[in-house]
Amino acid sequence: MKVAVALLLSTYLFNVSLYAQTPSDGCQSYDYFKYFNGFLHAYHNPEKQDVALSHARNLAKVCPYSLRSLFHTFYAQSFSKGLIGNRPNAVERKLLEKLMQDTSQVILQALEPIVLWINIQENENNPAELSRLVKEFVNTQLNTDEWYENRTARYSLLIYLIIQPKPELASQAHSLLTQTIKGLQTQLKEYVLPGEAVHNQKRAWYRYVYAYSNFLQGDKYKRKGNMGEAEIYYRTAAEYSPDAIDKTAKPGYEYDISFLGTAAYSDGFKEHYLAFLETSFNTDEALKVLTALALSDATHLTRLKDFYNGHFASQESFDIYWKKQLKALPIAPVFTMKQLNTVDFSLESQKGKWVLLDFWGTWCEPCMKEMPQMQAFYREISIKHSDKIALLTIACQDTETKVKTYLNKNR
């Protein structure tokens, strides 16, 4: 009960913040809170079915985007076996019947994936009907541009999890998952880079469900013993696991974690991928992949060292191996930049050294917080070992006056 209450409260807070960030929805705050909260307080009450219906109709008129969010974060929970267990949901089902008889296309379109998912759950042991419903879902839901608004990929993955264990539906399960991955790839093209708050919530959602889709595909190939294909999909799942931007926009995908039952992977699939490499994959190939990861992200260096010492220490020491990998890296392209003292900085003049580039700005609070560390690095490392390493700080989207004022003030 405490968990359910917490989920309910957090969902409410998410929708409030989403509304506040979505003026394009056409909502007025009074209308939004009146209809949104009205539905929340009525949809599970058997005596207020008509009240809930009325609020849904009004919300569909003034805040259609928010109505979809309401249905797919709150109302849909009433039909998830994993979330409600054995709790009766007759009241919510009765309301669903009324909603499906409404004339509002906003309401009907928002409910379509939910209704198909419910019917598929109820026909789990009827292969013929299950197959027909899956075809209907593919034809009606995967061919729209409203993947985020209707959380299409979430329902697609829930359906996949239902039909995947059934041998007679193996071909449909494979097709459903493959089409879901392709559809998400297309949608993700608009969310390569972060942006405003609402954009980041959508980006976080697309990345998480795409990561989980690839994780499931990797699982399928692993069961078949095709470790090479499994590695490709597990790697993609790791790459699209929540990054720093996604974690600040977690309301965008946290409800999907609950629906999909992926709480163990709430922070992503990187650890699973690394464990797969270490225990289930060709050790030579695993070494290549772990080395590439460590070269691109130093947080993986300790893991690489442990793996190397466990499998390859007899060949040469890890220090020798690692230095060889560093020396094999491509040479950085030469560039020249004018410093504050008007003297040119040329990368060519630093040949043979490590050059640490720090991109910052006086407007960037995290940059300001780490500046004392950069100063300490410069004083204790860069100056004392100037023959081996150079530090270049590059102020981005800033002005010379602001930069000089900041540097002089903080010495």
Buried (B, 14 or more C-beta within 10 A) or exposed (E): EEEEEEBEEBBBEBBBBBBEBBEEBBBEEEBBEBBBBBBBEBBBEEEBBEBBBBBBBBBBBBBBBBBBBBBBBBBBBBBBEEBBEEEEBEBBEEBBEEBEEBEBEBBBBBBBBBBBBBBBBEBEEEBEBBBBBBEBBBEEBBEBEBBBBBBBBBBBBBBBBBBBEBEEBEEBBBBBBEBBBEBBEEBBEEBEEBEEBBBBBBBBBBBBBBBBBBBBBBBBBBEEEEBEBBBBBBBBBBBBBBBEBBEBBBBBBBBBBBBBEBEEBBEBBBBBBBEBBBEEBEBEEBBEBBBBBBBEEEEBBEBBBEBBEEBBEEEEEBEEBBEEEEEEEEEEEEEEEEEEEEEEBEBEEBEEBEEBEBEBBBEBEEBBEEBEEBEEBBEEBBEEEEEEBBBBBEBEEBEEEEBEEBBEEEE
